[in-house]
Amino acid sequence: MTSIATAVAQPRLHAGLVAAALCAGLLSACASGPAAQAYAGKPAPAALKPADNEQAAFTWHAVGSQIYECRASDKGGWAWVFVAPEADLFNQKDEKVGTHGAGPHWTALDGSKTVGTVKARADGERSSDIPLLLLTAKSTGTPGKMAAVTSVQRLNTEGGNAPARGCATQADAGKRVKEGYTADYVFFAAKNT
């Protein structure tokens, strides 16, 4: 009698363990939000090296879109033209800490803001990835997290390049698309600040 009860209980126990393991895996997957895979990229190319008097202050992960509009091209025909980024920024704890938008600018939730100007660029890893960048930066907001930022690197880009199709005739003029992307932004400040 005990051997039959044991034989019946073992598959139930095994099924229970499998179910528990699956639930734990699903909970882990659900708990890992937008920044879960951030900060795991390759080192920056040498062309994107900031000034010697700067040091990395913090890194935030962006999840959002690159916005393009179909416009007449200088070379004739029609082409997708970059309009602006639109992204949320997350720290390594997966907490939303700011936004990224046109300018380009980065705004922390404390109200501080920095605006960048492209200084150097390098290709992304895949043709669908927007370029890696080094930007000079200038604070334009209130005192806070962004106030001391002097340079920004855009690294580990994934996606975001303009689509290959959909902008071919005058009928497409003015059409906008949002191409999803992720990237890591490394913010630099002067040493000893």
C-alpha positions, -999 to 999 in steps of 0.1 A, spaced: 0 0 0 28 24 9 46 17 -24 15 26 -44 10 58 -24 47 67 -29 45 59 -67 15 82 -70 30 110 -48 64 111 -67 49 123 -100 28 148 -82 59 160 -63 79 161 -95 52 180 -113 49 204 -83 87 211 -84 86 217 -122 56 241 -117 74 259 -89 106 263 -111 85 276 -140 68 301 -118 101 313 -103 115 317 -139 84 337 -150 86 359 -120 122 366 -126 115 374 -163 86 397 -152 108 414 -126 135 422 -151 123 454 -167 138 477 -194 172 480 -179 178 443 -172 201 438 -201 218 472 -200 254 478 -192 266 446 -208 280 460 -240 315 463 -255 339 491 -245 337 523 -264 357 527 -296 388 549 -293 372 576 -315 346 581 -288 371 587 -259 362 617 -238 387 643 -228 415 633 -204 402 657 -177 368 639 -177 356 608 -158 325 587 -160 299 599 -135 270 576 -141 253 554 -168 216 553 -177 199 529 -201 175 543 -227 144 525 -239 123 543 -266 121 554 -302 140 573 -329 114 593 -349 118 598 -386 97 618 -412 95 612 -449 108 643 -467 121 654 -502 158 646 -505 184 671 -517 196 644 -541 161 640 -555 134 615 -545 123 609 -509 141 598 -478 135 593 -441 149 622 -421 157 620 -384 134 642 -363 141 634 -326 147 607 -300 120 599 -275 131 576 -246 128 569 -209 160 566 -189 166 539 -163 193 534 -137 209 500 -129 181 493 -104 156 495 -132 141 527 -118 130 554 -142 154 584 -136 147 607 -166 139 612 -202 157 618 -235 144 640 -263 150 665 -291 181 686 -290 193 661 -281 187 666 -244 186 644 -213 165 655 -183 167 639 -149 136 636 -127 151 663 -104 146 688 -132 183 691 -142 190 690 -179 219 688 -203 220 694 -241 244 676 -263 263 684 -296 277 655 -316 315 655 -315 323 620 -329 305 589 -341 311 552 -348 290 525 -365 266 504 -344 272 467 -343 244 459 -369 231 479 -398 198 483 -379 215 499 -350 219 537 -347 255 550 -345 275 552 -313 283 588 -303 304 611 -283 287 644 -275 298 675 -257 273 686 -231 261 717 -215 238 721 -185 206 741 -193 184 731 -164 182 735 -126 209 723 -103 209 685 -99 222 652 -114 228 667 -149 244 700 -138 280 688 -139 278 667 -171 304 677 -197 302 648 -222 279 619 -231 287 587 -248 259 567 -266 270 530 -265 255 495 -269 228 507 -294 202 483 -306 178 492 -333 166 527 -341 178 532 -377 153 545 -403 133 518 -420 144 507 -455 110 512 -470 78 533 -468 92 566 -481 93 565 -518 68 590 -533 52 623 -527 22 605 -513 45 594 -484 56 631 -476 51 640 -440 46 604 -429 63 597 -395 76 565 -380 90 555 -347 117 529 -347 123 513 -313 158 514 -298 178 509 -267 212 524 -258 234 531 -228 243 567 -221 275 573 -201 276 607 -186 310 623 -179 319 651 -156 352 670 -150 375 651 -127 373 661 -90 338 675 -92 
